[in-house]
Amino acid sequence: MWSARRGFLILLAAGLVAGCTVRPLYAPDASGRSVQEELRAIEVEMPTTRPEQVFRNSLLFGLQDGETVPPQYRLEYTLALNSSSVGIEAVTGVPTAYQLSGRLQYRLFDISTGHQVLGAVLNTVASYDRSSQAFAKLRAERDAEDRVAETLAGILKTRLASYLARN
């Protein structure tokens, strides 16, 4: 009885696994096309602010590996940052801990048709402490901006790769 049940479960598991179509995201598909090749063909809009420059640099580092190909897609984006206090010093009542919220709105266009093929809004946060020293305060805020920009670039790269792997 037990061996018949075990045999049935093994056959059931084998049947389920046989229908599996999972493949690694960056592995070539049956035609030999790779997602990394598709990612290289994304042209990224020029930045207008320092955090956008950090975002763009981080994204391009993830998309391109030194090889250039003619662009097939154009990525437009808007990065908005908002800082709010989350901690207040008990004695003076001065805010000392802050949270930086980053909101990235992006749109991916097919260059040949001009149509938008992908778009969404991504959000992330980073915290930082403000100091009474001007340079330390500025450096902490910039580090938080960089963390937000790099995190959003990483999330967007994965989203783009996922879209290109499916289409």
C-alpha positions, 0 to 999 in steps of 0.5 A: 500500500505504502509503495503504491502511494509513493509511486503515485506521488513520484509520478504526479511530481514528475508530471508536474515538473515535466510541464514546467517552463521556467528558465533563468531570466538572463538565459538565451531563449530557444531562438538564441535571443538573450535578454541582455542583448535586448537591454543593451538596445535601450536608450536612456533619457538624459538627466536634469538633476544630480539624483537623476544622473546617479539613477541613469549611471546606475541603470546604464551600468546594469543595462550595458556591458561595454557593447553598444548596439543601435537603440530599439527602445527609448526610456523616459523617466521622472525622478521625484524626491521628498524628505520628511522628518521621522525623529525629533530630539527630545530636548531641543525639539529639532528633527534629527532623523529623516526619510527620503522618499523616491518616486520614479515614473517611467515609460518605455517606447518602441522607437520604430513605432513610437508607441509606449510598450511599458510604464509604471511608477516605482517607489522606495525610501531611505533614511538618514540622520541630520547633524549640526555640522553642515557638511555631515548633513549635506553628505548624509542627504546626498548618500540617501539620494544616491541609495534611492536612485540606485535602488530604483535603477536596480528595480527598473532593470529587473522590470525591463528584463522581465518585460523583454524576456516575455515579449 
